Amino acid sequence: MPAGVDLYNSAYANYGDEVYRQVRMETYGEDFGQTSWVNTEESREIPRLLGLKVDSSVVEVGCGSGGYALYLAKSVGCKLIGIDLNQPGIENANRLAAGLEGRVRFELCDASKRLPFADENFDAVFSNDVLCHLPGRDKVIGEMFRILKPGGRMLFSDALVIGGMVSHEEIATRSSIGFYVYSPPGENERLIERAGFREIRVSDTTEHAAATALRWRDAREKRRRELVAMEGEQNFEGLQKFLLCVYRLTSERRLLRYLYVGERPL
């Protein structure tokens, strides 16, 4: 089994370093501090799917280093709270939020537990490629439902829907950066509906995830010398192996990525 590989601590702690910015730009075409499979098209589509407006109140579950939340706050004008369990990510997010006090804030929070928000308090809640890291998905989706106002919308993506045969070596490599839960086809839809959501929409974004993984790996490979100096050779090679595994499994559609949107009934 591969040794554990650090993706998030190094990415968030080194957020401001130029080599990491270059990798993000080459991978995504824009820099939100991403460590997900969300491409530019999806990033631009999320505000519309959530129905965000200037007066919307929003929660991002798994905000990472805060870049995308800040983009939404600035481009839409909504009020947003970002939560994450990664301390370097939250620290970086709050540094970036300077000047936006009152509109954006970031909190250290374990989203697998009860969320620290009142019932029916937000217009939208979303999570990009994070729920696969959390135990008790039924409870997480239930919490997302609880904090939404009637008519509010929920969105999340899952890149670990099983689409074919995967070996134990591939599962170990794909899981090398942390805790993961793999979903059988249809399970997310079942949990979303059971939580009470309606108007459920599902989009297959597997092809985009595969392309993102390959661009990410290639962008890092071009900067091998600088990244090895910062991450160490073992961790650099582990991340390259991880990204290549993601590319192969998704391009062959043995692991699938779907985007889910649901609405709390009025």
N, C-alpha and C positions, 0 to 999 in steps of 0.2 A: 504494500500500500504506500502511495506517495506521502512524504512528510507534509505537515501542514504548511501552507503557503500564505504569506501576508499580502493581501491586495489593498484592503481598506485603510489600515493604519498608515502605510507608506503613501498611498494616494492622497489622503487627507492632510497628513502632516507636511507633505511636500507640495501642497496645492499651488503655492505661489512660485514654485521653481519653474524657470523657463522651459526646461526639457519636458516637464509634465504638461505644461500648457501646449507645447508643440504636439505632443502625442494626442492630446484631446482634440486639438484643431484638425489634425490629420485623420483622426478616427471619425469624428462627428461633423466636421465642417463648421463648428461653433463651440464655444467654451462655456459650459455651465458647470464645470467641475465633475463631469459625469463619470460614473463607474458602472453603467448599466448598458442594456442593449437597445435603448431608445434612440432611434435615428432622428434626423432633423425634421422630417415630415411629421413624425409622431409628436415630437416636441411642440410643433406649431399647431397640431390638431387637438391636443389635450384641452386647452381652454375652451374650444368650441364644444367638445364632447361633454365637458362638465357644465357648460352653460354659464361660464364665469362672466361677471359684470363688475363695474367699478365698486359697487357696494357689497359684493360677495364676501363671505367669511369662509376660509378654506383651511383644511388641515392636510399636510403632507406627511404620510407615515413612511419613515425611512428617508429623511431629507438629505442624508450624507453631508457634504460640505456646503450645502445651501444655495448653490448657484442657480438651480432651476427655479426654486421657490422665489428667489429674488428677481429672476427674469419675469415670472408671472406678476409679482407685486408691481414691478415697474411698467410692464407692457399693458397689463389689464387694469391695474390700480386697485386690485382687491386686497383685503387684509388676510394675512396668512400666518399660521403657526406651523413650524416644522419640528418634527420629533425624530430622534434617532438614539440608538444605544451606543454609538461610537463617539467617545469624548473628543478626540482630535477633530472629527467632523463638525461637531456642535461648536467647538471653540472657533474653528475657522469660519463657520456660518455666521456666528455673532460678530466676528470682526468685519466680515463683508457687509453686514447689515447696518453698520454705522451710518447714521443719517436717515435711516428709515424707521426709527423708533416710533411705536404707535401703530405702524402698519405691518411690520414683520417681526417675529421673534422665534427663537429656536430653543428647544428644551431637550435635555437628556432624559430619555424615557424608554422603557422596555415596552414595546407595542404588543408583546404577547400577553401582557397583563391588562387589567382594566384601564382604559384611557382616562387621564385626569381632566375630563371635560364633562360638562353637564349634558343631560339629555336634550336632543332636538335643538342644538346650538349652532350648527354650521350648515352652510349652503352646499358645500362640496367637500369630499375627502378622496384623496388619491394616493397611490403607491406604485412606484416604478420598479419592478423586478425585486421586490423586498419580501413579499409574503412567503416566498419559497424558503426564506431564512428563519421563519417564525414557527414555533410549535403551536398546535391548537388552532389551526386555520379557521375552523368553524366559529370559535370564540372571537378571533380577530375580525372576521367579517361581521359578526354580530355586533361588535363594538362600533364598527364603522356605521352600521345601520342605526345604532342607538344615538350617536351624536349628531346625526343628520336631522335637519328640519324636514317635515313633510314636503315632498317635492324636490328634496335635495338629491344630488347625484354622487355616485361612487364609481371610481375607476381604479383598476389595478391590472398589472401584467404578470404573467407567469411563464418563464422560459423553460420549465421543467415538466411539461406535460409529455408523458411517454407516448411515443409514436411508433416504436419498433423495438427490435432486440438490442439490448445494451449489455456489454460484458461487465463483470465485477471490476476489472481493471479500469474501464472507462468511467464507471460510476465513482470509483475512488479518485480518479484524476479530476473529474467534473466537480467533485465535492471537496477538493483539497483546500479551498480558500475559506471553508467554514461550514456551519450547520446547514443542511439542505433537506427539503421534503420534496419528493417526486410525486406527481399527481397522475392518476389514471385519467383517460379521456372522459369528459363529462362530469368529473367530480366537482370542479369549480362551479359549474353551472348549477349543480345540485345544491351546493352549500350557499350560493348566492340567493337562490330562490327560497331555500329553507329559512334564511335570515329574514326574509320578508321583502326583498327587492323585487321590483317588476320592471317591465320595459327593458329586459336584459338583452344586450347586444354583445356579440363576440366577433373579433377580427383575428385572422391568422396572420401573424407578423414574423413567422419563422424565417422566411427568406431574408428579411431585413436584419434579423439577429445574426444570421450566419455571416452576412456581409460586414456587419459591425465588428464581429469577433476577428475576422481576417484582417480588416484594416487596422484594428487595435494591435494585433500581434505584429504586423508588418511595420507599423509606426514605431513600436518599441524596438524592434530588431535594428532599425536604422540608427537608433541611439543607444545601442548595446553598451558601448564603453561608458557613457555617462551614467546610465541606469545601473549597471553593475557596480559602479563606484558608490552609488547611493543606496542600493538595495542589498548588495552582496550577490555573488555569482549564483549561489544555490537558490535564493529567492527569485532572482531574475529568470533563471532557467525554469523554475517551477511555474511561474506565471506564464511563460511562453508555452509550456506544455499544456497548461490549463486552457489558454486561449485557442490553441490548435485543436484541442479536444472539443471545445464548444463549437468551433467551426465545422469540424467533421460530423459531429452528431446532429447539428441543426441542418447543415447543407444536405445531409442524407436523410433528413426528416425522421431520424430515430428519436430525437427530442424535439418537441415543438414549442413554439412561443405563441401565446394568445393574449389579446387585450380584451378585458371585460369591462362593460359599463352597465350600471343598474341604477334604478331610481326608487327612492322611498315613496310609496303612494301617499297622495294627499289625504 
